[in-house]
Amino acid sequence: MKELSKLTSPPVSRRQLLAALSALGLGTLLSPALRAQTASARLVVVGGGFGGATAARALTRLLPEASVTLVEVSREYIACPFSNLVVAGLRDMSAQTFQYRALRREGITVAHARATAVDTAKRSVSLDSGSKLSYDRLILAPGIDLRWGALEGYTPRAAERMPHAWKAGLQTMLLKEQLEGMPEGGTVLISVTAAPFRCPPGPYERASLVAGYLKRRNPRAKLIILDSNDGFSKQALFQAAWRQHYGTMIEWRGAADFGRVIRADANAMRLHTDFDSEVGDVINVVPPQQAGKIARLAGAVDATGWCPIDATSFASTLVPNVHVIGDATIAAPMPKSAFSANQQAKVCAIQVARLLSGLAPEPTTLANTCYSYTTPESAISVSGVYASTNGQFSNVPGAGGVSPADASLEFRRREGRQAADWFTAVTREAFL
């Protein structure tokens, strides 16, 4: 199968999608007989983030005669990528906010309702409006839910004082406002849950940009990362950037150094570790996570809290005629990222088109690149390439890698510009 990473930037066009069909032996989908076969197909996508919105658009372009419905409770989508720039006062929230008008213009039915149940035997999705949607194939892109209480003391009420900001929106602004109001020379604590979680480099990018804010506005402040992991994505690059740009402002403690947080006390603004405790003026908790609720209601979640899938088609291995994409999946070594969700959405749409046309899913190779800002202008990146073999993802040997350790300042700034270009491209594919 054609490598879908080549379809990431610039945005996918109808011509590119049809070219992908051709490469997959799907050009015949355009024949009158197969058009008639797929014209009555009812396709439902639940979840309107990067994965769901991209999947709905790809399905419509691949199968223009089919009925495609996107179910999303929110009328606008607030993107998590680049929201760390908002926290650090470098970007306006309006630049993170997208709507669904473009999807409607393409003939997609957008239902702003909450999916409350999935009947996999009758192939229907129930909505909180009281209506039901029948489907031939269902794609779930539910993102994550926070596991309230999995970290002792961390509840929705605690998040009002110790924001997670791991779902962009009001929490993002709360964390930003707390940074702006913290006392001179104060302490910021960032607690990182054990993997897996959404956006593996995200907490460390956040630490970098928060440190940049403190350097400008509160230079005697301290930032401590209390980490339940003993290593993290792009660790050497992050730590080199911290030393270069922020001196001793950032302190990282891994699990082996008693950095694992076991209890949060929002009233005292204190985090307890296995060994000690720390008080912060601003505390950002990245809590334990799981697949979004509708995936659990559909029976697509296993004991890990995530959704096992066949890596070739993204079909659930637990329930029939249901596919799962994005952060909710068990797709390791492919990370939970917007880039991954975008790639998975396009592959899943093509495989659904094949299945509806009586063709078997075709193995593919996918890629992911995660950019992380270390200063307002500079970024680092990590890339991976993944093959789907026997229903599982695996790293392609010798492919991918990280930014060079000895890169020049101009190289880092160029990666910052590439990150901005990627965000423009991926949001255009999904929402514009």
MOFEN-V330619 format. One record per residue. N is the residue number from 1. SS is DSSP state (helix for helix, strand for strand, loop for the rest). OMEGA is omega in whole degrees, 0 to 359 (999 if undefined). Layout:
n	ss	omega
N	SS	OMEGA
N	SS	OMEGA
This chain:
n	ss	omega
1	loop	180
2	loop	178
3	loop	186
4	helix	178
5	helix	180
6	helix	180
7	helix	185
8	loop	182
9	loop	5
10	loop	185
11	loop	180
12	loop	176
13	loop	176
14	helix	180
15	helix	180
16	helix	180
17	helix	178
18	helix	175
19	helix	177
20	helix	176
21	helix	181
22	helix	180
23	helix	181
24	loop	184
25	loop	183
26	loop	179
27	helix	180
28	helix	176
29	helix	182
30	helix	180
31	loop	181
32	helix	183
33	helix	182
34	helix	174
35	helix	179
36	helix	182
37	helix	183
38	helix	185
39	helix	182
40	loop	183
41	loop	178
42	strand	185
43	strand	180
44	strand	176
45	strand	179
46	strand	180
47	loop	188
48	loop	175
49	loop	183
50	helix	180
51	helix	185
52	helix	181
53	helix	179
54	helix	179
55	helix	180
56	helix	181
57	helix	179
58	helix	178
59	helix	181
60	helix	181
61	helix	178
62	helix	185
63	loop	188
64	loop	180
65	loop	184
66	loop	175
67	strand	180
68	strand	178
69	strand	174
70	strand	179
71	strand	181
72	loop	186
73	loop	184
74	loop	179
75	loop	173
76	loop	183
77	strand	177
78	strand	188
79	loop	174
80	loop	176
81	loop	181
82	loop	179
83	helix	174
84	helix	175
85	helix	176
86	helix	179
87	helix	184
88	loop	177
89	loop	184
90	loop	186
91	loop	179
92	loop	181
93	helix	180
94	helix	179
95	helix	180
96	helix	193
97	strand	185
98	strand	180
99	loop	191
100	loop	183
101	helix	182
102	helix	179
103	helix	178
104	helix	180
105	helix	180
106	loop	177
107	loop	177
108	loop	173
109	strand	180
110	strand	180
111	strand	178
112	loop	182
113	loop	178
114	loop	174
115	strand	186
116	strand	181
117	strand	173
118	strand	175
119	strand	185
120	loop	177
121	loop	180
122	loop	181
123	loop	178
124	strand	177
125	strand	177
126	strand	180
127	strand	180
128	loop	174
129	loop	181
130	loop	181
131	loop	178
132	strand	178
133	strand	175
134	strand	181
135	loop	167
136	loop	173
137	strand	180
138	strand	174
139	strand	176
140	strand	175
141	loop	192
142	loop	183
143	loop	184
144	strand	162
145	strand	174
146	strand	180
147	loop	181
148	loop	179
149	loop	177
150	loop	166
151	loop	185
152	strand	177
153	loop	182
154	loop	185
155	loop	175
156	loop	178
157	loop	178
158	helix	181
159	helix	176
160	helix	177
161	loop	180
162	loop	188
163	loop	174
164	loop	183
165	loop	178
166	loop	163
167	loop	190
168	loop	179
169	loop	182
170	helix	180
171	helix	177
172	helix	182
173	helix	179
174	helix	179
175	helix	177
176	helix	181
177	helix	178
178	helix	177
179	helix	181
180	helix	184
181	helix	184
182	loop	183
183	loop	178
184	loop	180
185	loop	182
186	loop	184
187	strand	172
188	strand	174
189	strand	172
190	strand	178
191	strand	183
192	strand	179
193	loop	175
194	loop	176
195	loop	6
196	loop	174
197	loop	181
198	loop	173
199	loop	183
200	loop	178
201	loop	189
202	helix	181
203	helix	186
204	helix	169
205	helix	180
206	helix	178
207	helix	180
208	helix	185
209	helix	174
210	helix	177
211	helix	176
212	helix	177
213	helix	181
214	helix	179
215	helix	180
216	helix	192
217	helix	188
218	loop	194
219	loop	178
220	loop	181
221	loop	181
222	strand	177
223	strand	180
224	strand	175
225	strand	176
226	strand	195
227	strand	176
228	loop	180
229	loop	179
230	loop	176
231	loop	182
232	loop	183
233	loop	178
234	loop	188
235	helix	183
236	helix	180
237	helix	178
238	helix	185
239	helix	175
240	helix	178
241	helix	179
242	helix	179
243	helix	184
244	helix	190
245	helix	190
246	helix	177
247	loop	181
248	loop	183
249	loop	184
250	strand	173
251	strand	178
252	strand	176
253	strand	177
254	loop	183
255	helix	181
256	helix	177
257	helix	178
258	loop	178
259	loop	182
260	loop	179
261	strand	181
262	strand	180
263	strand	177
264	strand	176
265	strand	185
266	loop	181
267	loop	180
268	loop	185
269	loop	184
270	strand	173
271	strand	180
272	strand	176
273	strand	177
274	loop	189
275	loop	191
276	loop	175
277	strand	179
278	strand	175
279	strand	179
280	loop	172
281	loop	172
282	strand	180
283	strand	177
284	strand	181
285	strand	171
286	strand	193
287	loop	173
288	loop	186
289	strand	178
290	strand	178
291	strand	180
292	loop	192
293	helix	184
294	helix	176
295	helix	178
296	helix	179
297	helix	180
298	loop	182
299	loop	184
300	loop	185
301	loop	177
302	loop	186
303	loop	179
304	loop	186
305	loop	181
306	loop	189
307	strand	174
308	strand	183
309	strand	165
310	loop	188
311	loop	180
312	loop	186
313	loop	187
314	loop	174
315	strand	174
316	strand	175
317	loop	183
318	loop	183
319	loop	185
320	loop	173
321	loop	179
322	strand	177
323	strand	180
324	strand	180
325	loop	173
326	helix	189
327	helix	185
328	helix	189
329	strand	163
330	strand	185
331	loop	181
332	loop	13
333	loop	176
334	loop	186
335	loop	175
336	loop	184
337	loop	177
338	helix	177
339	helix	179
340	helix	181
341	helix	179
342	helix	179
343	helix	182
344	helix	180
345	helix	182
346	helix	177
347	helix	180
348	helix	180
349	helix	179
350	helix	181
351	helix	175
352	helix	177
353	helix	178
354	helix	182
355	helix	179
356	helix	180
357	loop	178
358	loop	180
359	loop	179
360	loop	173
361	loop	184
362	loop	178
363	loop	184
364	loop	173
365	strand	181
366	strand	178
367	strand	175
368	strand	171
369	strand	176
370	strand	174
371	strand	177
372	strand	176
373	strand	174
374	loop	170
375	loop	180
376	loop	183
377	loop	191
378	loop	180
379	strand	171
380	strand	183
381	strand	171
382	strand	181
383	strand	175
384	strand	176
385	strand	190
386	strand	176
387	strand	175
388	strand	183
389	strand	180
390	loop	175
391	loop	181
392	strand	173
393	strand	174
394	strand	177
395	strand	173
396	loop	184
397	loop	176
398	loop	181
399	loop	179
400	loop	181
401	strand	181
402	strand	176
403	loop	179
404	loop	182
405	loop	185
406	loop	183
407	loop	178
408	loop	177
409	helix	179
410	helix	177
411	helix	180
412	helix	178
413	helix	177
414	helix	176
415	helix	174
416	helix	178
417	helix	177
418	helix	177
419	helix	179
420	helix	178
421	helix	178
422	helix	181
423	helix	177
424	helix	182
425	helix	185
426	helix	177
427	helix	176
428	helix	179
429	helix	185
430	helix	195
431	helix	191
432	loop	999
